[in-house]
Amino acid sequence: MNDGIIDIVPMRRRHLGAVVDIAARTHPRPWSRDLFAGELDLVTSRAYVVALDGRRVVGYAGIMLAADEAHVTTVAVDPDAQRRAVGMRLLLALARMALDRDATALTLEVRLSNRAAQELYRRFGFVSVGARTGYYQDNGEDALVMWARGIDEPEYRALLDTYTERYAASTRVELVPVYREAGR
Ligand SMILES: CC(C)(COP(=O)(O)OP(=O)(O)OC[C@H]1O[C@@H](n2cnc3c(N)ncnc32)[C@H](O)[C@@H]1OP(=O)(O)O)[C@@H](O)C(=O)NCCC(=O)NCCS
């Protein structure tokens, strides 16, 4: 680790080699470089960050905005860097960016068997509201659909403030700026 400091910064094209490498090590059907690059081009509806340990990319995450909902599209941490609160700091960045974009809810799908991710999401107020049967094409596994609603309310902001304070000494954060569509 780099003195324990993790930088959270906007994902850029120069990060994509490392991002794709982590995707391949953490997902049975990993996103391609082109898919990530396409997401980065959609600046008004997407926001992606990476976590850096020094110059090394150790994780990434992103959201897609639709109306006042932010859909968590992907979250992953390099297996060599897991259980060091990198996932916590990535989720915190996603929640902050969702609020910056006036979202009131976060949602995502997660494999039924993925207890680690579900536990991380619960820490951000996500609750399971149902399942999508056979959602994952590689093995036909069901997805849990999870929501965190009311993220703009004081209680949720207080939760985020607690986490921000917890990681303040060990994290530097630069979030993706808000790009609005022309006319909005
Ligand atoms: C899920 C994932 C992103 C978590 O990243 P991480 O940096 O290791 O998570 P953190 O260290 O921030 O952990 C936060 C909390 O989540 C829970 N958690 C994380 N990994 C866990 C595990 N392997 N088993 C049980 N709980 C776990 C714990 O409650 C943990 O808090 P604690 O360490 O104080 O007990 C990581 O395991 C990963 O990349 N997995 C593969 C990809 C994936 O599943 N992505 C999500 C797809 S929906």
The ligand as an SDF file (V2000), in Angstrom:
LIG
                    3D

 48 50  0  0  0  0  0  0  0  0999 V2000
  -17.4610   -7.0290   -3.3960 C   0  0  0  0  0  0  0  0  0  0  0  0
  -16.0970   -6.3330   -3.4450 C   0  0  0  0  0  0  0  0  0  0  0  0
  -16.1890   -5.1440   -4.4140 C   0  0  0  0  0  0  0  0  0  0  0  0
  -15.7580   -5.7960   -2.0250 C   0  0  0  0  0  0  0  0  0  0  0  0
  -14.5730   -5.0440   -2.1020 O   0  0  0  0  0  0  0  0  0  0  0  0
  -13.5790   -4.8830   -0.8560 P   0  0  0  0  0  0  0  0  0  0  0  0
  -12.7010   -3.7310   -1.1120 O   0  0  0  0  0  0  0  0  0  0  0  0
  -12.9190   -6.1740   -0.5510 O   0  0  0  0  0  0  0  0  0  0  0  0
  -14.6180   -4.5540    0.3080 O   0  0  0  0  0  0  0  0  0  0  0  0
  -14.3390   -3.7420    1.6550 P   0  0  0  0  0  0  0  0  0  0  0  0
  -12.9930   -4.0770    2.1940 O   0  0  0  0  0  0  0  0  0  0  0  0
  -14.6610   -2.3040    1.4340 O   0  0  0  0  0  0  0  0  0  0  0  0
  -15.4270   -4.4210    2.6040 O   0  0  0  0  0  0  0  0  0  0  0  0
  -16.5480   -3.7160    3.1250 C   0  0  0  0  0  0  0  0  0  0  0  0
  -17.4510   -4.6880    3.8430 C   0  0  0  0  0  0  0  0  0  0  0  0
  -18.0730   -5.5770    2.8890 O   0  0  0  0  0  0  0  0  0  0  0  0
  -18.1630   -6.8970    3.4630 C   0  0  0  0  0  0  0  0  0  0  0  0
  -17.2780   -7.8240    2.7490 N   0  0  0  0  0  0  0  0  0  0  0  0
  -16.3760   -7.5250    1.7890 C   0  0  0  0  0  0  0  0  0  0  0  0
  -15.7880   -8.6560    1.3440 N   0  0  0  0  0  0  0  0  0  0  0  0
  -16.3310   -9.6770    2.0340 C   0  0  0  0  0  0  0  0  0  0  0  0
  -16.1450  -11.0710    2.0180 C   0  0  0  0  0  0  0  0  0  0  0  0
  -15.2610  -11.6570    1.2010 N   0  0  0  0  0  0  0  0  0  0  0  0
  -16.9100  -11.8340    2.8460 N   0  0  0  0  0  0  0  0  0  0  0  0
  -17.8190  -11.2630    3.6670 C   0  0  0  0  0  0  0  0  0  0  0  0
  -18.0270   -9.9160    3.7310 N   0  0  0  0  0  0  0  0  0  0  0  0
  -17.3080   -9.1630    2.9290 C   0  0  0  0  0  0  0  0  0  0  0  0
  -17.7100   -6.7640    4.9070 C   0  0  0  0  0  0  0  0  0  0  0  0
  -18.8340   -6.3970    5.6780 O   0  0  0  0  0  0  0  0  0  0  0  0
  -16.7250   -5.6200    4.7890 C   0  0  0  0  0  0  0  0  0  0  0  0
  -16.5040   -4.9530    5.9940 O   0  0  0  0  0  0  0  0  0  0  0  0
  -15.3390   -5.5100    7.0090 P   0  0  0  0  0  0  0  0  0  0  0  0
  -14.0940   -5.7110    6.2050 O   0  0  0  0  0  0  0  0  0  0  0  0
  -15.2270   -4.3910    7.9970 O   0  0  0  0  0  0  0  0  0  0  0  0
  -15.8820   -6.7830    7.5690 O   0  0  0  0  0  0  0  0  0  0  0  0
  -14.9620   -7.3030   -3.8480 C   0  0  0  0  0  0  0  0  0  0  0  0
  -15.0680   -8.4800   -3.0500 O   0  0  0  0  0  0  0  0  0  0  0  0
  -14.9970   -7.6950   -5.3130 C   0  0  0  0  0  0  0  0  0  0  0  0
  -14.4520   -6.9860   -6.1720 O   0  0  0  0  0  0  0  0  0  0  0  0
  -15.6060   -8.8450   -5.6240 N   0  0  0  0  0  0  0  0  0  0  0  0
  -15.6250   -9.3440   -7.0020 C   0  0  0  0  0  0  0  0  0  0  0  0
  -16.4700   -8.4860   -7.9160 C   0  0  0  0  0  0  0  0  0  0  0  0
  -17.8790   -8.3420   -7.4130 C   0  0  0  0  0  0  0  0  0  0  0  0
  -18.4550   -9.2510   -6.8520 O   0  0  0  0  0  0  0  0  0  0  0  0
  -18.4390   -7.1420   -7.6380 N   0  0  0  0  0  0  0  0  0  0  0  0
  -19.8110   -6.8490   -7.2690 C   0  0  0  0  0  0  0  0  0  0  0  0
  -20.7150   -7.3300   -8.3420 C   0  0  0  0  0  0  0  0  0  0  0  0
  -22.4150   -6.8700   -8.0210 S   0  0  0  0  0  0  0  0  0  0  0  0
  1  2  1  0
  2  3  1  0
  2  4  1  0
  2 36  1  0
  4  5  1  0
  5  6  1  0
  6  7  2  0
  6  8  1  0
  6  9  1  0
  9 10  1  0
 10 11  2  0
 10 12  1  0
 10 13  1  0
 13 14  1  0
 14 15  1  0
 15 16  1  0
 15 30  1  0
 16 17  1  0
 17 18  1  0
 17 28  1  0
 18 19  1  0
 18 27  1  0
 19 20  2  0
 20 21  1  0
 21 22  1  0
 21 27  2  0
 22 23  1  0
 22 24  2  0
 24 25  1  0
 25 26  2  0
 26 27  1  0
 28 29  1  0
 28 30  1  0
 30 31  1  0
 31 32  1  0
 32 33  2  0
 32 34  1  0
 32 35  1  0
 36 37  1  0
 36 38  1  0
 38 39  2  0
 38 40  1  0
 40 41  1  0
 41 42  1  0
 42 43  1  0
 43 44  2  0
 43 45  1  0
 45 46  1  0
 46 47  1  0
 47 48  1  0
M  END
$$$$
